[in-house]
Amino acid sequence: MRHRVFSTTVRPWMDRGLTADARAALVVEAMTQDEKFSWLSAPMAIPLGGASKPEGAIGSAAYYPAIPRLGIPAMQQTDASLGVGNLVNVRPGDHATALPSSLLLGATFDPDTARETGALIGQEARAKGFTVLLAGGCNLVRDPRGGRSFEYVSEDPLLTGTLVGNSIAGIQSRQVVSTAKHFILNPQETGRVMVSSDLGDAAMHESDLLAFKIAIEIGQPGAIMAGYNLINGEYASENAYLLNTVLKGEWKYPGWVMADWGATHSTEKAALAGLDVQSGANLDPEHFFGEPLRKAVEKGRVPQSRIDDMVRRQMRSLFAVGAIDNPAAPGQPIDYEAHKLVAQRAAEKGIVLLKNEEDVLPFAKGAKRILVVGAHADVGVPSGGGSASVTPVGSIVEPGASFMGLMTAKVYHPSSPLMAIRAEASAANVDYLDGKDIEAARKAAPDADMVIVFAEEWRSEGLDAPNLSLPDNQDTLIDAVASANPRTVVVLQTAGPVLMPWLSKVPAVLQAFYSGSGGAPAMAGVLFGRVNPSGRLPFTFPQSETQLSRVEQRDPKTTTSNPGEERRGGIFHVSYDIEGSDVGYRWFERENLTPLFPFGYGRSYTDFAFSDVEIRAVGATIEVSLKVENTGDRAGVTVPQIYCSKAGKNGFVSRLGGFSRVELEPGERKSVTVTVDPRLLARFDPSDRAFHISGGDYTVFVGDHAQDQNGVRRNVTLGKHRL
């Protein structure tokens, strides 16, 4: 009772019976101007150029000081795309669980896994004393060569928005704020601080903006991070149309907008355009939201109400998740072994079986000799570089690449495929070669009952892949080994799709992505049948780079890709109007292209059948009901996918309208009902700022993937609707 009296009389904003909005308004009213400005900008809380980290900072992305007289704790922010980051070991000896890449999460097609792994990150972050997580990568994979593709979920807005939203909800369930990033159209790293991503308004709302909208609806993230890039000629951090008109206006988003680190370009323009916080101010040419913003307020060019709004939005989000009422404190216990198992289960759900001729997989146990080939298969599994990098205890670190004045390491999580195979296979001999000597691998291959080649590529923030070929002569290695032993299986540990010139020579291929702390036992479990693979591709594998919507890439030497670096060249434009909203599998359908492997594709060790399909119009949407049966002899998971298209005026190619992950025992049959998001049946009309269902006949098909020719196809008629 004492707390109640104290909170309502001395600090009324501490009354938990009030709404988050009301509490935020009250605390902002009580703040001094200096206190407000202390939360409008901050340097990177990692020492750069000999500078020390701010006093009170744990050591991470950013630190905003506590306001003790008001009972407001410090705001500690950390990178946390795939686990709590510790860039350049700023917190010596501090480690974290590494989750699988976001693309692998996308391959699960499982909102529950997204929520569970999000909660894991939130729990570890809170236990380390963090308040805000720079997570929630919501950009669409528009270019499979993108350096940060592994941080994003898929090429589809529904799948991306659904899983990111659930991940955010999981994070925030642990009383920490999550972001959604990078708002918007940030699919490439080459020249990311110089590139204008150009896309028409309608297409933007039907693709990239729709992904963010769905994620925001589901997860209610406390913050949005604007990207480095420009959109249609205006920097993301000062794009009034996107921040004020769309995000805060039409969507009524209540949280705050932060710049990416070193991505603020002005004072008055940015503040009035909707940017609330200048992040990583020491990476910008000027402390825009410091003294220049104070002077702009004093001279009346930026109203005081705007400053109050900037701070109120932050306080509102912190109150909403409980971060102020229950402040995080570093040094709390973390059960890393239990969390490693969570990461392993996620990897097991997302690994995709791409090929399995003559049921060569799963391997039978008891082989006399297995040969494992791969540069790091004896020590660990690869991960992506940059701010998303995570270093569990025992990680192997190699030189990576420089960005933002820091050296990002190439990290291999301490999960040895070789050791996991030895544990899983019960083979008399499991031998290992790193594959650097191709001739030695070729000579050793014929003597093995089976050969497993682990192929890898490393991607990083600030660095796009030059092409879709495996690096370091691995294609030649695979070809040589497979030519010597027809029982060669390839495991791809890649950021995204790669070309496979050797595909016809190998009977089986697994797409394992970056598989995280529990990656090795997950991969071994699939190879030897303890795990029945259930992953589905969250992107399209092209047959060649000529099938991409933009074949040519800009030479990174001609432009600047990272903040804080000397600018080379001027702003340049990349047209995404080429494909518009037809990203990935939609582009392939529109252009009548046959991919190597289609979006949504994945095989199993059992068989499934769909039957009793019913498709009906229900108001402004479509409802699909079906029976799903496991017709094989082992338990498994399938993912029926619903695609919708419309011919003629206001028509569109197939769009993923819904999906369901279904677990079945042998012979088991379940009823499934999927309701299509009506926005996937509509076109956006910029003239009246709304989605419109034009009415008429729509084609709906239920299948295993985006180009499933055996799926059930039906027509259904809808009336006109304004959404």
N, C-alpha and C positions, 0 to 999 in steps of 0.2 A: 504493500500500500504506500510505503514511503516513496518508492520509485515513481509510482503513479502521481503522487502529489508533486514531487520534485519536477517531473517531466512536463506536467501540464501548467505549472505556475512559473517556473524558471526557464525551462526549455520546452515550450509547447510543441515544437516539432518532434519531440521524442515520444509523443503520444501515439502509440501503435494503433489506436482506434481510428486515427485519421487516414485518409488516402495518401498515397505516395505523392500525388500532386500537391495536396494541401500542405503536407509536411515540408516539401521542397520550397514552396512559396514562403512559408514561415521562416525557414532558416536563412533564405536569401535576404529576406527583409531585415534580419538581424546582423548580417555580415557587413563589415567595412569594405570600402573600395579596395584596399590593399588585399584583404582576404579573398575577395572575388578575383582579382587579377592574378593571385597566386595559383589559381586553378585554370587559367586561360592558356597557359603555355608552359612547357617544361623541356629541359634538355634531355637527350638520351641518357639514361642512368647507367651507362656503361662508359668508362673512361675512354676518351678519344683525344689523340694528340697530346698526351701527358696530363690532361685534366683529370681531376678526381671525381668520383661519383658524389652526388648531392648528399649532404648530411642527413641521415635518417633513412636513406634509400637502401633497400635490400641489395640492389644491383640487378638491373633488368632494363626493360624498354623505357620506362618512365616512372617518375615519382612526383606526386603532388602533396605538399606538406599538410600535416594535420592542423586542425583549428581547435585546439584544446578547450578554449573558453566556450565553444559551442557544442562540444562533444562530438566533433566530426573527426574520424580517424584519417590517417594518411591514405592516399590512393596510390597503391603500388601496381604497376601494370607490367605484364610479361607476355612475350611471344608464347603461343600455345596452340599452334595449328594442329600438331600431332602429338602433343605432350608438352610439359613445361620446359621451355627453353632455358639454356644457360650459355648464351653466346659468348665466345672467347673465354669461357670458364671464369666469368666475372664473379661468381660465387664459388670459390674453390672447393672442389669435392662434392658439390651438390649435383645429384643425378635425378633422373625421372624415368618413368615408364614411357617407352616409345610405342605409340599406337601405329597400326598400319597406315599407309598413305590414304588420303581422302578418296582417291580413285578406287582403292580396294574397298573402302567403305561403300562407295557407290555401287560396286559390284555385288554387294550383299543384297541390294534392293530391300533392305530391312530397316525400317524406322526404329525398331526396338534396339537394334545393335547401335545405331547412331546415338540414341538417348543414353544407353548404358556406357558407351565409351566417352561420351561427353561428360557424364557424371564422374567418371574416373578422372578425367583431366581437371574438372572443377574441384574435386576432393583433394588431389595432390597440390594444386595451386593454392587452395585455401590453407592447407597444412604448412605450406612454405611461406605464408603471410601475404599472398597476393589478393588483390581486390578486383582487378579487371584483366580479362584474358583477350589477347589479340588473336582470336580464333575465327571460325565461321567463314572459311573461304567459299564464296558463293558465285564466283565467276564461271561462266560456261567455258568449256574447252573448245574454243573455236579453231585453234591451231594445235595439232598434236605435237608440234615441235617446241611448244612453250616451256620455258624453264621452270615455271611454277605449276605446271599442269598437275603434278602429284599432290598439290595442296587443294585442288578443286575436285568436285565430286563426279561430274559427268558433262556431257555435251547437251543434255536435255534439261529444260527448265523445271519440269515437274519433279523429276528424280532429284535434281540438285536442290531445289527449294525444300522438298519434303525431308530429305536426309539432313541438310544443314539446319533446318528449323528444329528438328528433333535433337540434333547434337547441341544446339544452343540451349534448348530447354533442359537438357541433361546437365550442362555446365551450370546454368543459373539455379538449378535445384540445390546446388551446394553453396548458395549465398555469395556467389561472385558474379560479376557482370561479364557477359560475353559480347563480342562485336560480331557484325557481319561485314565482310570485306570482299573485294575492293570495289567500291561503288563508283562507276561501273565500267564495263568493257575493257578489262585489263587482261587480255589473253596472251600478250607477248611481253618478253623482258627486254628485247633488243630496243634500245632507245626509249625505254619506258618513261623517262622523264621528259622526253621530247616528242613523243608520238601523239597525234590526234587520231583517236578511234572514231571514225565517221560512220554513222548509221542513222537512217530515217526514224522518225518518231514512232510510227506504227510498228515497224519491225522491232524496235527497241522494247516496246511494251509487250510484244508477243514472245520475247526471248529472254534477254538478260534482265530486264526490269521485272519480268514475271517471276523469274527464279528468286530474286530478292524479295518480291512481294509475298510469295508463298512462305519463304523462310521467316520473314518478319511476322506473318500471321500465326505461324506455328510456334516459333521460339520466343517472340517478343524480346529481341536483343536490346540490351541497355544502350548500346552504342553502334554507330555505323562508321566505318572507316572509308573515307574517300581514297581513290587511287592516285597514282603518280601521273597518269596520263591525262591528256585532254580528251574531251568528248565533243565532237563537232566544233573544234576550234576553241573551246573554253576548258581551262584546267578543271579537273574533277573537284578540287578543293574550293573553287570559286565559281562553280557552275550553278547560277541562281535557278535556272530552269529545273535541274535535277534535284537540288537540295531544298529549295524553297517551294517551288510550284508543285513538284511531284511528291517528294519524300515527306516534307513537313506539312504541305498544303493538302493535296488530294488524298494522300495516304494517312494524314494526321499522325505521323510518327512522333511519339512523345520524347524519345531519348535524344542523346547528343551525337553530333557529327564531329569526328576527329580527323585531322589530316594524317596521311601516312607520314613517316619520318623524313623530314626534309622536303615535303611536298606542299608547303605553303608559299604563295607567291606575292601576296599583297596584304595590306591592312584593311582599309575600308572596303574594298571590293569583296574580299573574302568574308569579312564579318557580316556585311549586308547580304551576301549571297547565301548565307546559311551555315558557314563553317563556325563551329563552336570552340574548337581547341586547336592551337598550333602545336603539334607533336614534334618532338625532336628538333626543337628550335635551333639548336647548335649546328644542325646540318643545313639550315637555310641561310641565305645571304644576309638576312636581317631578322632581328627579334620583332617580328611584325605585330604580335599580340602583346608586346610589352609596352614600352614608353610610346611608340607611335600610336598604338590604339588608345592609350590614355589621353594623348593630345587630341585625337580625333573626337573623343567623347567631350572633352573640355570645349572644343570649338563647335560642337553641335553637328558634326558630320556623321557621327554614329550615335544614336540615341542611347541614353542610359538604360532604357528598357531592353535594348538588345543585349547589353552586358549582363543584365539580370537574367535574361532568358538563357544565355549561354551557361551560366552557373546553375540555374534552376533545373535545366535538363539533366545535368550530371547528377545533382542531388536526387532528383526524382528517380533516376534509374538505380542509384545506390540504395535508396529507401525501398524500392520495389522488390529487390532481391534479398533484402535483409543484411546488406553489407555494413550499414551504419549501426543497426541494432546489435549485430553480432560480429564485431570486427575480427578479421583474420589475424592470427598471431603465428609467427614462424616457429618452427621447431616441433610441430605436432607429428605424431607417429604415422608412418605410411607403411602399409603391408604390400611391399613391392612384389613379393611372390604371388600373392593373390591377384594383383593387378596384371602381372605378366600372363596369368592364365586368362584373364579377360581379353587381353590383347591377342592371345593365341586363338581363342574362340572366334574373335572377329576375323582374324586371318583365315581360319578354316572355313568360315561362311563365304568369304569373298574370292578365294582362289578359283580361277576359271579353267576348266578343262576344255581346251580348244580343239584338240584332235586326239582320237583314240582308236586307231585302226586295229581291227581284229582283237579288240579288247586286251591290248597289251598291258594296260593298266586296269586294276591295280596289280602291281608286281606280286607274285606269289612269294611267300616267305620261304627261307631255307635255301636260297641260291648259294652256289659254291663261291662265286666271285662276282662282286659288283665293283665297277669302276666309276668313281665320282670325279668329274672334271670341272674346273672353274677357278678363276683367279683368287677368290676369297672364300670358297665353299668350305674350307677347313676352319675358318675363324668366325665368320659372321655373315649377316645379311645387309645389303646396302640400304642407305636412306638418302633422302634428298638434302641438299645444302641450303644455307641461308638462314633466315630467321626462324624457319620451321624445323631446324635441326635439333635433335634431342639426343642426349648422351647418357644412356643407362650405364650402370656400374659395369666396368670391364669392356667398354666400347673400344674398338680399334680406330685410331684416328690417323688419317693421311692428309697431306697437303691438298687443299681444295682450290678455291678461287677467292680473289679479293673483291669486296664490294662495300660501299659506304665507309671506306677507310678501315675496314676490318678484314681479317682473313677468316673466311668460313671454311671449316674443315670438311673433308670427305669422311663421313662416319660410317662404320660398320657395327651394327648392333651385335652384342655378344651372344649370338644364337647360331651355332655352327650346323649347317646342313649335313656335313660329313658325320658329326657325332650323332645327330638326330637319326640319320639313316642307319648307322650302326646299331642304335638302340631299337629301331623299328623293324629292321630287316631280318635279324637273327641269321645273318649270312656268315659263312665260314671266314671269308675275307672281303673286306671293303677297302679297296685301295684308293689312293688319291693322287691326282696330278693337277697342277695349277693351270695347265693348258698353254702356258707361254711357249713351250716347245711343241709346236703342232705335230711335228714328225714323231716325237716320242709318244704323244697321245694316240696318234694313228696306229702306231705299232702295238701299243698296249691294248687297244680296243678289242681286237678279235678274240682275245683270251677270256673276256668277261662274259658272264651270262646276261648281263645287262649293263648299259652305260647310261649314266645320268649326267648331262651337261648343264651346269648352272651358268647362264649367260646374264650379263648385267650391263647397265648403263647408269651414269650418274648425271643428274640434273640439279640445277641450283637456281635460287633467286638471283636475278641480275644477269642470267646467262641462258639464252635459248640454245637448243640443240641445232647443229648445222644441217642435219638431215635426219631421216628415220632409220638409218642403218646402225646396226650394233657397232660400237667402237672397238678399237684395239684388235682388229683382225679376227673377231669372234665368229663371223660368218664363215670364214675359211676354216676355222677350227671345227665348227659343227659339221660342215660338209665333209671334212676329212674323216672325222670320227664316225659319222653316220655311214659313209661309204665303206668303212672297215667293219662296222658292226650294225646290222639292220635293226637290232633291238636297242636303239639309242633314243632316249627321251630327253627333250629339252625343257628346262624350267627357265622362264623369262622373268628376271628381276629388273623390271624397267619402270620408268616413270609413266609411260603410256605405250601406244602402239609402235611397233617396229616392223620393218620389212623382213621377210623370211625367204630368201632365195633358196634355202635348203629344205623347205617345208615338205616337198614330195619325197624326201629321203628319210624322214623320221616318222615313226608310227604314232607318236604321241607328243603333245605340247601342253604345258601348263603355263598360264599367265599368273604370276605370283605377285606382281607389283613390288612395292617396298613393304615388306610384311611385318616389320616391327619387332618388338622384344620377344614375342613368341612365334616368330616366323618360321624358324627351322623345324620345330616339331609339327607345325601346321602343314608345311610342305611335305615332310616325310609321311605324315598321317594320310595325306591324299595319295601319295605315290604307292603306299602299301595297303591302302584300303581301310585303315581305321576310320578315316573320314571319307564320306561320299561327297564329292565336289558339288557345290550348289551355286557358285558365283556366276553372274551374268555380266557380259561386257558393258561398262558404262560409256563406252565410246566405240567408234567404228575403226576397224583396222583397214586402211587402204591397201590396195595391191601395189600402188606406186605413188610417189609424191605428185605425179601428174594429175591424180584424181582430187587433189586438194583444191579448195576454192581460191587460194592464193599460193601458187607454186613458188614464186620468187620470194626470197627473203632479203632484207636489208643487211648489208655488211656491217657488223657491229663496230668495226673500226672507224666508220664514218659518222658515228653519233655517240652521244653520251647515254649510258644506260642506268647510272646510279647517281643519287643525290650526293652533293658535296664534292663532285668531280668537275674538272674544267669542261665546259661545254664545247662539244665539237659539232659543227653543222647547226642548222636551224631546225625549227619545228617542221616535222614532216607528217604527211597524212597517209593513213591506211584505210581503204574503203572496205567496210563490212557490209555495205549495200550489195556486194556481189552475191552473197548468200542471203542477206537480210535476216529474217527469223528462221530460215531453213538451215539450221546448224547441224553438222554431223550427218546422221542417218537421213535427215530430211533433204539435205543437199544431194546425197547419193540417190535418193528416189527421184528428186526433181530432175537431175541430170541423167537419169537412167544408167547409173554406174553400178557395177557389181563389186562389192568390197571383198577383201580377203576374208574377213569375219565381220558380221553385222552387229550393230548395237543390240544389246539384250541377249546375245548368243552365249550359250554355255551348255556343256554336256554333263551327264551324270553316269553313275554306274548302275542305275536302274532305269526303267522306262515309265512314262506317264501317258495318260490319255485324257483328253478333254471331251466332254459329252453334255447333252441336254443344254446347249447354249441358248439362252433367251436374251434378246436385246430389245429394249423398249425405251421410248421417250417418256421422261418424267419432268414435266414443266420445261425448264430451260436446260435440262441436262439429259444424259443417257445413262441408263442402268443396265449392267450386264451381269447375268447370273449363269453359272455353269457348274457342272460336276467335274471334279479333278480326281483321278484315280491313279494309284501306283500299281502298275501292271507287272512290275518286276519282282525280284526275290530278295530285295534288301531295302531298308528304310532310306528315304531320300527326301529332297526338297526340290520343288519346281516353282517357277515364277510365271504364271499366266499374265500376259501383257495385253492391254487393250489399246489399240491404235484407231484413230479416227481421221477421216479425210473427207473433203468435199470437192466436187468438180464444179466447173463453171464459174460464174461471177461470184466474187468474194470467196472463192474456193481456196483450198490449201492441200498440200501433200500430207501424208500420214504424220500424225502427232501422237506421242504417248499420252493417253488420256487417263490411265490408271494401271495399277498392278497390284499383285498380292503374292506374298511369299507363303507357300503352303508346304508344311511338313507332313509326310505320310509314311505309315508303316507299310510293309508289303501287303498288297491286296486291299489297303484302306482306300476309302472314297469319301471325299468331303465336298460340301456345297460351298461355293464362293460367290459373293456378290461384290461388284466393284462399281462405284459411282464415278462418272467422269467429271472432272472439274470443268464447269461450263466455259471457263476462259479458254480452254483448249479447243472449244467448238466455235470460237468467235474470232473476229478481226477487230483490231483497235482502230477507232476513228478519231484522229487527232482533232477534228473540227468540233466535236462535242465532248471530248475527253472521256470516252467510254468504250467498253467492249460491246460489240453488236453480234448477235447470232442472226444471220440473214434469213434463216428459214430454208426449207426445201429438204432434199434428200442428202443424207450423210452415209458414208460407208464406214462400217465398224468391222474390224477383224480382231479375233482373239488368237494369239499364237505364242510361240516360244521366243521370238525375236522380231526385229523390225522388218525383216525381209522373208519371213516364214511363208512359203508358198503353200504349206499344208494347213494354214490356219483357217478358222471358220470365218467367212465373210458374209455380212448381212447389210441391207440397207434399212435405214430408219428415217422417218420424217419428223422434222422439228419446225415449230412455228418461229416467228420473229421475236427476239427479246433484246432489250437493252440491259446490260448487266451493271 
